[in-house]
């Protein structure tokens, strides 16, 4: 009863927490394995670039699944240093992940964490674990332990962060402090928590008290069960092998329990078994018949138990007739002096092809692997783990009975250079791959001793990464590598503090070499000094300097994967270099067959590229972490087959475009430079076949509207980590677009034209375009409500909005969203509906206010506006005369009312014309059929002066008033004196309009003589002379 009450209490606590916590889903079928691929790539970054088929002649891309491939117990082992597979590695170029764990870092103990098909969800407030396409789920932790502790998946509520984190609580023995189960390989999910005030009062201690019980119940329900032919009993606290299982099972997973003994015939009922996993238990006792009945077993995993390999029963493996792979490493906790050899027990494993075993050989003994190993005639791959017991010494007889193996990995085994005999590897005549990496005591000076026994062997791949002291400086000369096997195709010497290589070294290198990797060193030599033209089969050359921030970046891993794919292909014979070749330039150092180049360059890079023969086969060029302040794309004109170009982190601030279309380029990585200002001012130059472009972390504040116009086949755009506030660019021509990543930018919404294109493409090909706006401050207010609704309904976005989607409110506060914006949209729908009437009132009031202001301005400037209108009209119709071009057509334009026509035409006009003035009189000279207003403007513009005959009749005439206004505007517009008033009648000021009074006061005026003076001829003559003078000047 108490247990049931405790269970109900636990689920009640989870229900309360579910009201305020949105748990994110783990990706399906996730596998994190140190032996397969580095998996600390952010989930939000994995799919930006898609999975890639890197065949040189058919470079195609497609959107990769965000689910990592399941490796399981039979995952491919990459401890030999090969680059990860393309399908699992080409998923991230994020600078923030530059500390990615190299798969060659052998000092980490071998470990696997497998999460198959596990999803964590919150449905109706309850915690559920759902299996998709699998009968059960697994959590497998392979470690070297001496005691068994419970491994749980827990949800925690930190005091300082409203987030939920998935943690893997691992077991580790004190002797294995160097074991690192890289926690960031399992994506840490961060989601915002909307805390309710009442729920916040719940004590975190109560949650902690019930959490482990709840998770344990879920695990037991879904893990400790069988479905079909597979049984999964991981983390089930078993102390013995469960009985009564279906007899037709083919897979039995019993890892991470408390099993200590495997009794005789414990598996005899399961004759169809093919896969048995017993890792991470406490097994210390095996009996001769422990595996009786398992004649069909192909895979057996006994890793991380407490077995003593030298005390194996002699007949323990005799029933395993079909076994192909055996893992019994990470068992020995300490070296034993002169231990007995287990070779008799292993002699029954005739069909085993791959063996992972702890080193049990006493460092002080000259005994090697016993004669029983000779019976393992199918053994091809041997991986020796030295986490507890180092070799230190290698004797001529150490591997004498292992002549069948083709792959030997003795990396990180503490092998010391002075204690290696010269014929140690001589018996291994079939050896094709040897890895001696991370044996720091070897040092370069003892390398010839190791190579001597391999000189005539069939060795094709030699990896000797990091075999020197970290503080040493190494100079490579011919004597060090003179015994390299003649058929070697791959040579890796990374991280060996090599500072100088004698050019003569190239002359004695095996001509069969296809891949040379001497990156992560500090070689200070001009690559043009190396006579590489003789290396006619060389396809991959990696010379990257030792900058950890670059070497461990995901883009570097991508490059290595591409090159490894290329160098594994069989190509035709390369064209020979000859001195008579007209295309060859002085200083050419690149062989025609070379396809991959990775090198740090500085100011000399243009010359280096220009010296390459135009017939070259270079497809992949990595110049990241160089000093290329201005990258000249014209220098790439000779690389006519270039497909992949990377110059990330090269301090580049400007690009010099090529003269022609770079049609071969498909991948362009420009991230982590200083190209923000350049990108904002110009569209990118033409690259008609470019499919992937990375412009992340370039301090981009805005992009040119037509930035992508020349990239018609673009599929993936990455702009992560920039200061970009708007994505207002033309993408309507990008019909093949698959992904836009704006992760961590300041973009708060997408423009309507961008949304329309995304909807159109996704309508034609559902789900083709995906958008990543994780970390963007999405504006959550009424003005952006339409975008929020579109985002929620668009197939371009993750429906759960996992990874860290945010809301930015009107008060500038930010909040992580855990419910897919559902609550936000619901609240905004209500708030915006309430504010709608007020919005209309404010809009109407604003419109009225603006109308009043604009109307007042127009009324105040009405005459100027009319004048400018008609002036422009006359200019267009070529009727306006310009004072600067020719003389005025008239001296005076007479402005008068028609009722005063007799005085004007018979007296005034006659006197003025007799004195030589050219007059324009509207009743006589206006053009018939033309607008009156146009005639007035023309008269004012073509006359030097406008004489206004002021009478009571003129005051009442609107056209006369218009003539005065036009003359005034002409004076203002041209800066010359235009108006002159003739006061024909004595009119009181009170009868005049205020504007007319102002015009009279501001312009010249003359009173007409009174009636008495009109009879005096002298007075009138003087008056007209004065008037004519004023009108002329």
LINSULMO-V802063 format. One record per residue. SS is DSSP state (~ for helix, > for strand, _ for the rest). OMEGA is omega in degrees with one decimal (none if undefined). Layout:
# LINSULMO-V802063
{{SS	OMEGA} {SS	OMEGA}}
This chain:
# LINSULMO-V802063
{{_	180.0} {~	179.1} {~	179.8} {~	178.8} {~	179.5} {~	178.4} {~	179.2} {~	178.9} {~	-179.9} {~	-179.7} {~	176.7} {~	177.8} {~	178.2} {~	178.4} {~	178.6} {~	179.7} {~	-177.7} {~	178.1} {_	-178.2} {_	-176.0} {_	175.0} {_	-177.6} {_	179.8} {_	-177.7} {_	170.2} {_	175.6} {_	179.4} {_	170.5} {_	-179.4} {>	173.7} {>	177.0} {>	-174.1} {>	178.3} {_	-177.3} {_	-178.6} {_	-177.2} {_	173.5} {_	-174.4} {_	175.8} {_	175.9} {_	-179.4} {_	-179.1} {~	-179.7} {~	-177.5} {~	-168.7} {~	-169.9} {_	-177.5} {_	-172.6} {_	176.3} {_	173.0} {>	-168.5} {>	167.3} {>	-169.3} {_	174.4} {_	-173.1} {_	-177.2} {_	-177.0} {_	-175.1} {_	-178.6} {>	-178.9} {>	172.1} {>	-176.8} {_	-179.4} {_	176.4} {_	177.5} {_	178.2} {_	179.5} {_	-178.5} {_	178.6} {_	179.6} {_	178.4} {~	-175.0} {~	-176.9} {~	-178.5} {_	177.5} {_	-176.8} {_	-180.0} {_	-179.2} {_	-178.5} {_	170.2} {_	179.3} {_	178.7} {_	179.5} {_	179.2} {_	-175.8} {~	-173.9} {~	179.8} {~	-174.4} {~	-174.2} {_	-174.4} {_	-178.4} {_	173.5} {_	-173.9} {_	-179.7} {~	-179.8} {~	179.2} {~	-176.1} {_	179.1} {_	-177.3} {_	-177.1} {_	179.2} {_	-179.8} {_	174.5} {_	-175.2} {_	-170.5} {_	179.8} {_	172.3} {_	176.2} {_	-177.0} {_	-176.3} {_	176.4} {>	168.7} {>	-177.4} {>	175.2} {>	-173.8} {>	171.7} {_	-175.3} {>	174.6} {>	178.0} {>	-174.4} {>	173.1} {>	-179.8} {>	-176.3} {_	174.4} {_	-177.7} {>	-179.9} {>	-178.6} {>	172.8} {>	-170.5} {>	177.3} {>	178.0} {_	176.2} {_	178.8} {_	-178.4} {_	-178.5} {_	-178.8} {_	-177.9} {>	165.3} {>	-174.1} {>	176.8} {>	179.4} {_	178.1} {_	177.2} {_	-175.2} {_	175.6} {_	177.7} {_	-176.2} {_	173.8} {_	-179.4} {_	176.8} {_	-176.4} {_	169.3} {>	-173.3} {>	171.4} {_	-177.6} {_	175.3} {_	-178.8} {_	-179.9} {_	-173.6} {_	-177.7} {_	177.7} {_	-176.9} {_	178.3} {_	-175.9} {_	173.6} {_	-176.6} {>	174.0} {>	-179.0} {_	-170.3} {_	175.7} {_	179.0} {_	176.2} {_	-176.4} {~	-179.7} {~	-177.1} {~	178.0} {_	-178.5} {_	177.8} {_	178.9} {_	171.4} {_	-167.3} {_	-173.1} {~	180.0} {~	170.5} {~	170.4} {_	-172.8} {_	175.9} {_	-175.2} {_	178.5} {_	176.8} {_	-179.0} {_	178.7} {_	175.7} {_	-172.9} {_	171.8} {_	-173.3} {_	-179.3} {_	-179.2} {~	-177.3} {~	-177.9} {~	178.6} {_	-178.1} {_	177.4} {~	177.9} {~	179.1} {~	178.2} {~	-179.8} {~	-176.6} {~	-174.8} {~	-173.8} {~	-175.9} {~	178.7} {~	-177.8} {~	-179.8} {~	179.2} {~	177.7} {~	179.9} {~	179.8} {~	-178.0} {~	-177.6} {~	-172.4} {~	-176.9} {_	-175.4} {_	-176.3} {>	178.3} {>	171.9} {>	-175.3} {_	-178.6} {_	-179.3} {>	176.7} {>	-179.9} {>	177.6} {_	178.0} {_	176.4} {_	-178.7} {_	178.0} {_	179.7} {_	175.9} {_	177.7} {_	179.7} {_	-179.4} {_	-179.9} {_	178.6} {_	178.1} {_	177.4} {_	-174.9} {_	-177.9} {_	-177.7} {_	177.3} {_	179.4} {>	177.0} {>	-178.3} {>	-178.0} {_	-175.4} {_	172.7} {_	172.4} {_	-177.2} {_	-178.4} {_	-178.2} {_	-175.1} {>	170.9} {>	-176.5} {_	179.3} {_	175.1} {_	-177.6} {_	179.8} {_	-171.0} {_	-178.3} {_	-172.3} {_	-172.3} {_	180.0} {_	-175.9} {_	177.5} {_	-175.2} {>	-179.8} {>	-177.9} {>	180.0} {_	-175.6} {_	174.2} {_	168.5} {_	176.7} {_	-175.6} {_	178.3} {_	-176.4} {>	171.6} {>	177.3} {_	-176.0} {_	-176.7} {_	-179.0} {_	-177.4} {_	179.7} {_	178.9} {_	-176.0} {_	-177.1} {_	179.8} {_	-176.5} {_	-179.9} {_	-176.8} {>	179.2} {>	-178.0} {>	177.0} {_	-177.7} {_	171.6} {_	170.5} {_	-178.3} {_	-179.0} {_	172.7} {_	-169.8} {~	-176.4} {~	176.7} {~	178.5} {_	170.5} {_	-173.6} {_	-175.3} {_	-174.4} {_	-175.4} {_	-175.6} {_	-179.6} {_	-171.0} {_	-174.2} {_	-173.6} {_	-173.9} {_	179.0} {_	-176.3} {>	-180.0} {>	176.7} {>	177.4} {>	-179.1} {_	-179.1} {_	175.4} {_	-176.8} {_	-178.6} {_	179.1} {_	-179.6} {_	175.9} {_	178.1} {_	178.1} {_	-178.2} {_	175.0} {_	-177.8} {_	177.4} {_	-171.1} {~	179.0} {~	178.4} {~	-178.5} {~	-175.9} {_	179.3} {_	-175.7} {_	-174.7} {_	-173.1} {_	179.7} {_	-180.0} {_	-177.5} {>	-176.7} {>	173.0} {>	-172.1} {>	173.3} {>	173.3} {_	-179.2} {_	-174.1} {_	178.4} {_	-179.3} {_	-177.8} {_	-177.7} {_	176.4} {_	178.0} {_	177.2} {_	177.5} {_	-169.9} {_	-174.6} {~	-179.8} {~	179.4} {~	178.7} {~	179.8} {~	177.5} {_	-170.8} {_	179.9} {_	-176.0} {_	179.4} {_	-175.2} {>	-179.1} {>	178.6} {>	-177.2} {>	-178.2} {>	-175.2} {_	-176.5} {_	-178.9} {_	-175.5} {_	-176.7} {_	174.9} {_	-173.1} {_	-177.7} {_	172.9} {>	-176.5} {_	-179.3} {_	-178.1} {_	-175.3} {_	-174.6} {_	-171.8} {_	-178.2} {_	-178.4} {_	-173.3} {_	-176.5} {_	-170.5} {_	176.6} {_	180.0} {>	178.9} {>	177.6} {>	176.4} {_	-179.6} {_	176.8} {_	-178.3} {_	174.8} {_	-178.8} {_	-176.0} {_	-175.5} {~	-175.9} {~	-176.0} {~	176.7} {>	177.2} {_	-169.3} {_	-178.1} {_	-178.3} {_	-175.0} {_	-178.0} {_	-179.9} {_	-174.2} {_	-174.4} {_	-179.7} {_	-175.5} {_	179.5} {_	-178.3} {>	178.4} {>	177.8} {>	177.6} {_	-176.8} {_	173.1} {_	169.8} {_	-169.5} {_	-178.8} {_	-176.6} {_	-177.6} {_	-173.8} {~	-174.1} {~	179.3} {~	-179.9} {~	178.3} {~	179.7} {~	179.6} {~	-173.3} {~	-174.6} {~	-178.0} {_	-178.2} {_	-169.3} {_	-177.8} {_	-179.3} {_	178.5} {_	-177.1} {_	179.2} {_	-177.1} {>	177.6} {>	178.0} {>	179.6} {_	179.8} {_	174.2} {_	177.4} {_	-179.4} {_	177.0} {_	-174.3} {_	-175.9} {_	-179.0} {_	173.7} {_	-170.4} {>	177.8} {>	-176.3} {>	175.5} {_	-172.5} {~	-175.7} {~	-177.3} {~	-174.3} {~	-175.0} {_	-179.0} {_	175.7} {_	-179.7} {_	-174.2} {_	-179.4} {_	-175.8} {_	178.8} {_	-178.7} {>	178.5} {>	179.0} {>	178.4} {_	-175.6} {_	170.9} {_	-178.1} {_	177.4} {_	177.5} {>	-179.0} {>	-179.2} {>	174.4} {>	177.8} {_	179.7} {_	179.9} {_	179.5} {~	-176.9} {~	-175.7} {~	-178.3} {~	175.7} {_	177.3} {_	-177.9} {_	-180.0} {_	-175.6} {_	174.7} {_	-178.9} {>	174.5} {>	-178.9} {>	174.8} {_	178.5} {_	-177.9} {_	173.1} {>	179.1} {_	-176.5} {_	-179.2} {_	-179.1} {_	177.3} {_	-178.4} {~	179.6} {~	179.0} {~	-177.2} {_	179.0} {_	-175.3} {~	-177.0} {~	179.4} {~	179.3} {_	-168.7} {_	177.4} {_	-177.7} {_	-178.9} {_	-178.1} {>	180.0} {>	-176.7} {>	-175.4} {_	-174.5} {_	177.8} {>	-173.1} {_	171.9} {_	-174.6} {~	-176.9} {~	178.9} {~	-174.6} {~	-177.4} {_	-179.9} {_	-178.4} {~	179.2} {~	178.0} {~	177.9} {~	176.9} {~	-178.7} {~	-179.7} {~	179.1} {~	-179.9} {~	-177.6} {~	179.0} {~	178.1} {~	-178.1} {~	-174.8} {~	177.8} {_	-179.0} {_	176.5} {_	-179.0} {_	178.3} {_	178.7} {_	179.0} {_	176.9} {_	-178.6} {_	167.8} {_	172.6} {_	-178.7} {_	-178.4} {_	-178.7} {_	-176.6} {_	-177.3} {_	-175.6} {_	177.2} {_	176.1} {_	177.5} {_	178.9} {_	-176.3} {_	-174.5} {_	176.6} {_	-175.2} {_	-175.8} {_	-173.7} {_	-178.6} {_	-177.9} {>	176.9} {>	175.1} {>	-172.6} {_	169.9} {_	179.2} {_	177.7} {_	-175.7} {_	-176.2} {_	-170.2} {~	179.1} {~	-179.7} {~	-179.9} {~	-178.2} {~	-178.6} {~	-179.5} {_	-178.8} {_	178.9} {_	-174.4} {_	178.8} {_	-174.6} {_	-179.0} {_	-174.6} {_	178.2} {_	-175.5} {>	-177.8} {>	-179.6} {>	177.2} {_	-179.3} {_	179.5} {_	175.1} {_	175.5} {_	-177.6} {_	-174.4} {_	176.2} {>	-175.5} {>	-178.8} {>	-179.1} {~	177.0} {~	178.4} {~	-180.0} {~	-176.5} {_	-178.3} {_	179.6} {_	-171.2} {_	176.8} {_	-176.7} {_	-179.0} {_	-173.4} {>	179.4} {>	-178.3} {>	168.3} {_	174.9} {_	175.5} {_	-177.6} {_	177.1} {_	-177.5} {_	179.0} {_	-178.5} {>	177.7} {>	173.4} {>	-171.9} {_	176.7} {_	-179.6} {_	-177.7} {_	178.4} {_	174.5} {_	-170.2} {_	-178.0} {_	-173.1} {_	178.8} {_	-178.9} {>	179.9} {>	-177.0} {>	-176.8} {_	-171.3} {_	174.1} {_	173.1} {_	-177.6} {_	-172.9} {_	-176.3} {~	-178.8} {~	179.4} {~	-178.1} {~	-176.1} {~	-172.3} {~	-173.8} {_	170.0} {_	179.7} {_	-177.8} {_	-170.2} {_	171.4} {_	-165.5} {_	-178.0} {_	-179.6} {_	-179.9} {_	-177.1} {>	174.8} {>	179.0} {>	178.2} {_	-175.9} {_	172.7} {_	178.6} {_	-179.1} {_	-179.4} {_	177.0} {_	175.7} {_	179.8} {_	175.2} {_	-175.9} {_	-177.0} {_	-172.3} {_	-174.8} {_	-174.1} {_	-176.7} {_	-175.3} {_	-170.8} {_	-175.4} {_	-177.4} {_	-179.7} {_	-175.2} {>	178.0} {>	179.4} {>	-178.3} {_	-174.7} {_	170.0} {_	176.9} {_	179.1} {_	-175.8} {_	179.7} {_	-179.1} {_	176.6} {_	-176.7} {_	-179.8} {_	180.0} {_	177.8} {_	-175.7} {_	-179.6} {_	-176.9} {_	-176.4} {_	-179.8} {_	-177.0} {_	-178.9} {_	-176.3} {>	171.8} {>	-179.3} {>	178.4} {_	-175.5} {_	175.3} {_	176.2} {_	179.7} {_	-179.3} {_	-177.4} {_	178.8} {_	175.9} {_	-179.9} {_	-177.8} {~	-177.5} {~	175.9} {~	178.7} {~	-178.7} {~	179.7} {~	178.7} {~	179.0} {~	-178.7} {~	-178.6} {~	-179.4} {~	174.8} {~	178.2} {~	178.6} {_	-173.9} {_	176.0} {_	-177.4} {_	-176.6} {_	175.0} {>	-179.2} {>	176.6} {>	176.4} {_	176.9} {_	178.8} {_	178.3} {_	179.4} {>	-179.2} {>	-177.8} {>	-177.9} {_	176.8} {_	-175.7} {~	-178.4} {~	-178.4} {~	-176.7} {~	-179.7} {~	177.9} {~	178.6} {~	179.6} {~	177.9} {~	-178.2} {~	-178.5} {~	-175.6} {~	-176.2} {_	175.9} {_	179.9} {_	-176.8} {_	172.6} {_	-174.8} {_	-179.8} {_	-179.7} {_	179.8} {_	174.9} {_	177.6} {_	174.9} {_	-172.9} {>	171.4} {>	173.2} {>	-174.6} {_	-175.5} {_	177.9} {_	177.6} {_	177.6} {_	-178.4} {>	179.2} {>	175.8} {>	-175.1} {_	-178.9} {_	-176.8} {_	179.6} {_	176.7} {_	-177.5} {~	-179.3} {~	179.7} {~	-179.7} {~	179.1} {~	-179.8} {~	-178.9} {~	177.3} {~	-179.3} {~	-177.4} {~	-178.4} {~	176.9} {~	178.9} {~	-176.6} {~	-174.6} {~	178.1} {~	179.2} {~	178.1} {~	178.7} {~	179.7} {~	-180.0} {~	179.4} {~	179.8} {~	179.6} {~	178.3} {~	179.4} {~	179.9} {~	-180.0} {~	178.6} {~	179.1} {~	179.9} {~	179.9} {~	-179.4} {~	178.1} {~	178.6} {~	179.7} {~	-179.7} {~	179.7} {~	-179.2} {~	-177.0} {_	-172.9} {~	-178.2} {~	178.4} {~	-179.9} {~	179.4} {~	179.6} {~	-178.7} {~	178.9} {~	-176.7} {~	175.6} {~	177.5} {~	179.6} {~	179.8} {~	179.4} {~	178.8} {~	-178.5} {_	175.8} {_	177.5} {_	179.8} {_	178.5} {_	-179.2} {_	-177.5} {_	-178.1} {_	-174.5} {_	-178.2} {_	-178.3} {_	175.7} {_	178.3} {_	-178.8} {>	175.4} {>	-173.8} {>	169.0} {>	-177.2} {>	178.3} {>	-175.9} {_	177.0} {_	-176.8} {~	178.3} {~	178.8} {~	-172.9} {~	-177.9} {~	180.0} {~	-174.4} {~	-172.6} {~	-174.1} {~	-176.7} {~	-172.9} {~	-177.2} {~	-179.4} {~	-179.3} {~	-176.6} {~	179.6} {~	176.0} {~	179.6} {_	171.8} {_	179.2} {_	174.7} {_	-173.0} {>	171.8} {>	-177.1} {>	-170.3} {~	-179.6} {~	-177.9} {~	-168.0} {~	179.2} {_	-178.6} {_	179.2} {_	178.9} {_	178.8} {_	178.5} {_	180.0} {~	-179.3} {~	179.2} {~	177.1} {~	-179.8} {~	-179.8} {~	178.8} {~	-179.2} {~	179.6} {~	-176.1} {~	-175.8} {~	179.1} {>	179.9} {>	-178.6} {>	171.7} {>	-178.7} {>	-179.6} {>	177.4} {>	-172.1} {>	174.6} {_	176.9} {~	177.3} {~	-179.4} {~	-179.3} {~	-175.9} {~	-174.8} {_	178.3} {~	-179.6} {~	175.7} {~	176.4} {~	178.1} {~	178.4} {~	177.0} {~	-179.6} {~	-178.9} {~	177.4} {~	177.8} {~	178.8} {~	177.2} {~	178.9} {~	179.7} {~	-174.7} {~	-175.9} {~	-179.8} {_	178.6} {_	178.6} {_	-173.5} {_	-170.4} {>	170.9} {>	-176.4} {>	172.2} {>	-176.4} {>	-177.8} {_	-178.5} {_	177.8} {_	-174.8} {_	178.8} {_	-177.8} {~	-177.3} {~	-180.0} {~	-178.3} {_	174.3} {_	-177.2} {~	179.7} {~	179.8} {~	175.9} {~	179.5} {~	178.6} {~	-178.4} {~	-178.8} {~	-176.8} {~	-178.3} {_	-179.4} {>	175.8} {>	177.5} {>	176.0} {>	176.9} {_	-179.6} {_	179.9} {_	-173.1} {~	-179.8} {~	-177.7} {~	-179.6} {~	-179.3} {_	-177.8} {_	-176.7} {~	179.4} {~	-179.8} {~	-177.3} {~	178.4} {~	178.4} {~	-179.8} {~	-177.3} {~	176.5} {~	178.7} {~	-179.9} {~	179.9} {~	179.0} {~	-179.2} {~	-179.8} {~	179.3} {~	-172.1} {_	none}}
